[in-house]
C-alpha cells in the first residue's frame, strides 16, 4: 500500500482489557508476482498440512479460532482447529476493479491519490483502509470478552493490528511485511492510535 498520511488527526481508542491474539497469515497462494489480488479467492500454492504442522505447537489449545472465508485462510484454519468460525470481517482489503490487475498497470494518478489519503481513498468498486479498519475493530469489539483468539487472516489485517498495537502512523504500518504462513503473537489492550501525523 502507498505511504503517507492525510492531513488532520484521526485516532482510534480501544477501551477494553488486554486480549492475546495469535495472528496467522495464510500460506502462499497461486498467483503471479506483482498482481493486486485482495479479496479474490485464490487456491493455495503451498502444502497446507505442512504449514499447519509447523504452527500447531505454538497455538493455545483452548483459544477459539476465527478465519477469513477466503480458501487460502479457511483451509489452514480447518487444519488448526476442529471448529474454526468463519468471519468476513477478517477478509483482506477489497480492491474492486484493481483485483487481479498488475500493480504496474494501475494508473499512476490513482496510486498517487491513494498515497495522498491512505486511509480514505477508495479504489474503484472497492473499500478504503478506513473501512478495513472499521470492520476489523468491530470484530475485536464483539470478542473483547475472550482472553485469547487465533485469527487466520491476511497481510493487510495483520499489518493493521500490529500497527495499532505499536501506535504507528499509517505510513509506517502499511510498509510492514509479513511472510506467508507466519505466526505473530500480539497482545492488545487499551490502545490509542493517532493516524494523523508521521
ChimeraX attribute file (.defattr): number of C-alpha atoms within 10 A of each C-alpha:
attribute: neighborCount
match mode: 1-to-1
recipient: residues
	/A:1	15
	/A:2	16
	/A:3	20
	/A:4	20
	/A:5	22
	/A:6	21
	/A:7	11
	/A:8	9
	/A:9	10
	/A:10	12
	/A:11	12
	/A:12	16
	/A:13	12
	/A:14	16
	/A:15	12
	/A:16	14
	/A:17	13
	/A:18	16
	/A:19	19
	/A:20	16
	/A:21	18
	/A:22	20
	/A:23	25
	/A:24	26
	/A:25	23
	/A:26	29
	/A:27	24
	/A:28	17
	/A:29	16
	/A:30	12
	/A:31	14
	/A:32	10
	/A:33	8
	/A:34	12
	/A:35	15
	/A:36	21
	/A:37	21
	/A:38	20
	/A:39	19
	/A:40	15
	/A:41	13
	/A:42	16
	/A:43	16
	/A:44	18
	/A:45	12
	/A:46	16
	/A:47	11
	/A:48	21
	/A:49	13
	/A:50	12
	/A:51	18
	/A:52	19
	/A:53	12
	/A:54	13
	/A:55	14
	/A:56	13
	/A:57	10
	/A:58	11
	/A:59	17
	/A:60	13
	/A:61	12
	/A:62	10
	/A:63	17
	/A:64	17
	/A:65	23
	/A:66	23
	/A:67	28
	/A:68	25
	/A:69	21
	/A:70	23
	/A:71	17
	/A:72	26
	/A:73	30
	/A:74	20
	/A:75	22
	/A:76	26
	/A:77	28
	/A:78	18
	/A:79	17
	/A:80	22
	/A:81	19
	/A:82	10
	/A:83	12
	/A:84	21
	/A:85	17
	/A:86	19
	/A:87	15
	/A:88	15
	/A:89	21
	/A:90	25
	/A:91	24
	/A:92	20
	/A:93	21
	/A:94	23
	/A:95	21
	/A:96	18
	/A:97	13
	/A:98	19
	/A:99	18
	/A:100	17
	/A:101	14
	/A:102	14
	/A:103	16
	/A:104	10
	/A:105	10
	/A:106	13
	/A:107	9
	/A:108	11
	/A:109	9
	/A:110	14
	/A:111	17
	/A:112	13
	/A:113	15
	/A:114	23
	/A:115	18
	/A:116	17
	/A:117	19
	/A:118	23
	/A:119	23
	/A:120	16
	/A:121	19
	/A:122	20
	/A:123	19
	/A:124	13
	/A:125	11
	/A:126	17
	/A:127	16
	/A:128	20
	/A:129	23
	/A:130	14
	/A:131	16
	/A:132	21
	/A:133	20
	/A:134	13
	/A:135	15
	/A:136	19
	/A:137	18
	/A:138	13
	/A:139	15
	/A:140	16
	/A:141	13
	/A:142	9
	/A:143	13
	/A:144	18
	/A:145	12
	/A:146	14
	/A:147	14
	/A:148	20
	/A:149	22
	/A:150	25
	/A:151	28
	/A:152	32
	/A:153	28
	/A:154	27
	/A:155	22
	/A:156	24
	/A:157	23
	/A:158	26
	/A:159	19
	/A:160	21
	/A:161	20
	/A:162	20
	/A:163	21
	/A:164	23
	/A:165	17
	/A:166	14
	/A:167	18
	/A:168	19
	/A:169	19
	/A:170	27
	/A:171	21
	/A:172	16
	/A:173	21
	/A:174	20
	/A:175	12
	/A:176	15
	/A:177	11
	/A:178	15
	/A:179	12
	/A:180	16
	/A:181	23
	/A:182	16
	/A:183	21
	/A:184	15
	/A:185	15
	/A:186	15
	/A:187	15
	/A:188	17
	/A:189	15
	/A:190	14
	/A:191	18
	/A:192	16
	/A:193	19
	/A:194	17
	/A:195	23
	/A:196	16
	/A:197	15
	/A:198	13
